Amino acid sequence: FPTRRSSDLKLKQLEGLFPGGAQGLGASINDMLNAFSYVVAAPNDMTARTVVLTGAQSVADRLRSAHSEISDLALSTRSDLQGKANQANTLLENIAAMNQQITRTQTSGQPSNDLLDRREQYVLELNEYIQTTHLMQDNGSLTVLVGNQAVVQGSKSGSISVVSDAQDASFSRLQLQNGSTTRNLDDQIISGGQLKGLLEFEQKDLSLAKNLIGRLAMTVGL
């Protein structure tokens, strides 16, 4: 299942924020440090001082730009998570509706092959977003689980939402609502799907980029 399909695209976007060569942040920092060496060699040279100030401003501008673009990427990642969760919820509702129809037709002795095929397709599509396991019931309905949490039971489906982590609002968490009961879906029980990939991108790749930009800004004193 495509655990990282969406997150791979996000990773490419993140990599694009840090181009190599003369246009890269590293080259800008090297230019600034070289300019400082000219000032050390000729402290009274106003041209050398101007070059240092220009280089420092260039580095500061690029750091601010990178930070802003990372923040925008974080917002789009959260939006993508919410969109994928909504699509998953539609499929959960469809599976529950199929369960109801299949149970009714099997009870009446009518064939339900078309309904079974449609339900199977919904399950396959659901697994694109979040990996599930399944338990077939005697009445023909399918119980769908994420880890040990039921997301579909009979004709009733749960609803997945995206919320901010209680300790760090920059991280997203998934919640499952079944009726009046709401509980967190532990990241460890989500074994695959695009939602898993986006969560990992946000919590690992994007978080690392934020930390590195912050540390770099502190190191160069800007």
C-alpha positions in Angstrom: 0.0 0.0 0.0 1.3 3.5 -0.9 2.3 4.6 2.6 4.4 7.5 1.4 2.8 8.5 -2.0 1.6 11.9 -0.7 4.6 12.4 1.7 7.1 11.7 -1.2 5.6 14.7 -3.0 5.9 16.7 0.2 9.5 15.6 0.6 10.4 16.8 -2.9 8.8 20.1 -2.1 10.9 20.3 1.1 14.1 19.4 -0.8 13.3 22.1 -3.4 13.5 24.8 -0.6 17.3 24.1 -0.3 18.8 24.2 -3.8 22.5 23.6 -4.3 25.0 25.6 -6.3 25.3 29.4 -6.4 21.6 29.9 -5.5 21.8 27.8 -2.4 21.8 28.8 1.2 25.2 27.2 1.7 26.8 29.3 -1.0 25.3 32.4 0.5 26.8 31.6 3.9 30.2 30.8 2.3 30.2 34.2 0.5 29.4 36.0 3.8 32.3 34.2 5.6 34.7 34.9 2.8 33.7 38.6 3.0 34.5 38.6 6.8 38.0 37.3 5.9 38.5 40.3 3.6 37.6 42.7 6.5 40.1 41.0 8.8 42.8 41.5 6.2 41.8 45.1 5.5 39.8 46.4 8.5 39.7 50.0 7.1 38.5 49.1 3.7 34.9 50.4 3.5 34.2 48.3 0.4 35.0 45.1 2.3 32.7 46.2 5.1 29.9 46.8 2.6 30.4 43.4 1.1 30.1 41.8 4.5 26.8 43.7 5.3 25.4 42.8 1.9 26.4 39.1 2.4 24.9 39.1 5.9 21.6 40.6 4.6 21.5 38.0 1.8 21.9 35.1 4.3 19.2 36.6 6.6 16.8 37.0 3.7 17.3 33.4 2.6 16.9 32.1 6.1 13.7 34.0 6.6 12.4 32.8 3.2 13.2 29.2 4.0 11.5 29.5 7.4 8.4 31.0 5.8 8.3 28.3 3.1 8.6 25.6 5.7 5.7 27.1 7.6 3.6 27.2 4.4 4.6 23.5 3.8 3.5 22.6 7.3 0.1 24.3 6.8 -0.4 22.4 3.5 0.6 19.1 5.1 -2.1 19.6 7.8 -4.6 20.5 5.1 -3.7 17.4 3.2 -4.1 15.3 6.3 -7.6 16.7 6.8 -8.5 16.1 3.2 -7.3 12.4 3.3 -9.1 11.9 6.6 -12.3 13.2 5.0 -11.9 10.8 2.0 -11.3 7.9 4.4 -14.5 8.8 6.3 -16.6 8.7 3.1 -15.3 5.2 2.4 -16.0 4.1 6.0 -19.6 5.3 5.5 -19.8 3.5 2.2 -18.6 0.2 3.8 -21.1 0.5 6.6 -23.9 1.1 4.0 -22.8 -2.0 2.1 -22.8 -4.0 5.3 -26.4 -3.1 5.9 -27.4 -4.0 2.3 -25.5 -7.2 2.3 -26.9 -8.3 5.6 -30.4 -7.6 4.4 -30.0 -9.5 1.1 -28.4 -12.5 2.7 -31.1 -12.7 5.3 -33.7 -12.7 2.5 -31.7 -15.3 0.6 -31.0 -13.0 -2.4 -27.6 -13.0 -4.1 -25.3 -10.2 -3.0 -22.2 -10.7 -5.2 -22.3 -7.2 -6.7 -22.6 -5.7 -3.2 -19.7 -7.8 -2.0 -17.6 -6.6 -4.9 -18.4 -3.0 -4.2 -17.6 -3.4 -0.5 -14.3 -5.0 -1.4 -13.5 -2.1 -3.7 -14.3 0.4 -0.9 -12.0 -1.5 1.5 -9.1 -1.4 -1.1 -9.6 2.3 -1.6 -9.7 2.8 2.2 -6.4 1.1 2.6 -4.9 3.7 0.3 -5.5 6.2 3.1 -5.1 4.1 6.2 -4.1 0.4 6.6 -6.9 -1.8 8.0 -7.7 -5.3 9.0 -11.0 -7.1 8.7 -13.2 -9.6 10.5 -16.1 -11.3 8.6 -19.2 -11.7 10.7 -21.8 -14.5 10.5 -24.4 -12.2 9.1 -22.2 -11.2 6.2 -21.1 -7.8 7.5 -17.5 -6.8 7.7 -15.9 -5.3 10.8 -13.0 -3.0 9.8 -10.3 -2.2 12.3 -7.3 0.2 12.5 -5.0 -1.6 14.9 -7.3 -2.7 17.6 -9.9 0.0 17.1 -13.0 -0.7 15.1 -13.8 1.9 12.5 -16.7 0.0 11.0 -19.1 -2.3 12.9 -22.1 -3.5 11.1 -24.0 -0.5 9.7 -22.2 2.0 11.8 -19.0 3.7 11.0 -16.6 5.8 12.9 -15.1 9.2 11.9 -11.4 10.1 11.7 -10.4 13.6 12.4 -7.0 15.5 12.5 -6.2 17.3 15.7 -3.1 19.0 17.2 -0.9 17.1 19.5 -1.5 18.1 23.2 2.2 18.6 23.9 3.3 20.1 20.5 0.7 21.9 18.4 3.0 21.7 15.3 2.4 17.9 15.2 -0.9 16.3 14.1 -2.7 13.4 15.6 -5.6 11.3 14.4 -8.7 10.8 16.5 -11.5 8.3 16.0 -15.0 9.1 17.0 -17.5 6.2 17.4 -20.8 7.6 18.5 -20.2 9.6 21.7 -16.8 8.1 22.3 -13.6 9.8 21.0 -10.1 8.3 21.4 -6.7 9.0 19.8 -5.4 6.6 17.2 -1.9 5.9 18.4 0.6 6.4 15.6 2.1 3.0 16.4 -1.1 1.1 15.5 -1.3 2.8 12.1 0.7 0.5 9.9 0.4 2.1 6.5 -1.5 4.4 4.1 -1.2 8.0 3.0 -2.2 9.3 6.3 0.6 7.4 8.0 3.1 8.8 5.4 2.0 12.4 5.9 2.2 12.0 9.7 5.7 10.7 9.4 6.7 13.5 7.1 5.4 16.1 9.4 6.9 14.6 12.6 10.3 13.6 11.1 11.3 15.3 7.9 9.5 18.7 8.4 10.4 18.8 12.1 14.1 18.2 11.3 14.1 20.9 8.7 12.6 23.4 11.1 15.2 22.6 13.8 18.1 22.8 11.3 17.0 26.2 10.0 16.7 27.4 13.6 20.1 26.1 14.6 21.7 27.5 11.5 20.3 30.9 12.2 21.7 30.8 15.7 25.1 29.6 14.5 25.6 32.4 12.0 24.1 34.9 14.5 21.3 36.2 12.4 
